[in-house]
Amino acid sequence: MEGGGFRIAPDALIQLAAELEQLGEAISREAAGFSASAQPPAGTFGLLPEAEPAHRAYLETAHGALHGLRVLQAAVGTEVPAALRISAANYLTTDDESAAGFR
């Protein structure tokens, strides 16, 4: 655009999508490690009945954290990259259609 408008770089959007997918893979690996280490061995909270609420609370907290990591991974590793690629494709299509009008 003339007069100081903005220009989108579709290649940059595609590159960012690839980088976010890699970050999503890293989050997935970290989530798997967290999941494996967050399971307490049997008897960690003791055998007394009073320990059961603490054990349940710990498990609920760990499951909530794991759920949050999975949601983050889906957004960063899948949803945002897909939206960036769609945006890049739309900009390219619009540029092609605009240029066709001047041929």
N, C-alpha and C positions, 0 to 999 in steps of 0.2 A: 504494500500500500504506500502511496505517496503521502507526504505530509506527516510523517512520524507515527504511523500506525504500527501494528505489531505483526510479526511473522512467526509462524509455528514451524518448527523443524521436526517433521515426522520421524526422521532417522533418530533424533535424540529421544523421542518418545519410545521408539522401539528398543533402543539401547537401555533406557531406564527400566522398561518392562523386563528385559533379560536380567538386569542387575537385581531387581526386586524378586524375581523368581529364584535367583541364587540365595538371596537373603531368606526367602521362605524355606528353602531347603535346609539352611543352617538352623532356622527356628525349629523345623521339624526334628532335626537331629538332637537339638538341645531338649526339646520336649520329650523325646524318647529317653534320653538320659535322666531327665527329671522323673519321669514316670517310673523308671527302673529303681531309682534311688529313694523314691518317696514312699515305697511300701515298707512299713516297719516289720521287722522280724516278729514272729509270734512271741507273745509274752513281753513285748517292749513296754507296754503300759501296765504290766503286772496282772496278777490273776484275781485281785480283789474286785468285787462288783463295783466299787466306787471308781475304778479305773475305766470302766466301759464308756461313760460319757466323754471322757478326755480322748479316748481312742476314736470314738465316732466323730468328734469334732475335728480331730487331726485328719482323719480320712476325708471328711467333707471339705476341709480347707485344701488338702492336696488335690482332690478331684476338681475343685473350683479353679485352682491355679492351672491345672492341666487343661481344663476346658478353655480357659483364657488364652493359653498358649496355642491351642488348636484354632481358635477363632482368629488370633493374630496371624498365624501361619496361613490360614485360608485367605485372609484379606491381603496380606503382603505378598504371598507367594502365588496367588491365583487370581483373585478378583481385581485388584488394582492393575496388575500387568495386562489382564484381558481388556480392561477399560482403556488403558493406554494404547494398546494395539488397535482397538476399534476407533479411537480418536485419530490415531495416525492414518488409518485407512480412510476415514471420512475426510480428513484434510487433503489427502492425496487425490481422492475422487473429486472433491470440490475444485481443487486446482486443475485437474484434467478437464473437468466440465467447463470451467471458466476459460481455460486456454482454447478449448475447442470452438468457443464462440468467436474467437479472433482469427481463426484459420481461414 
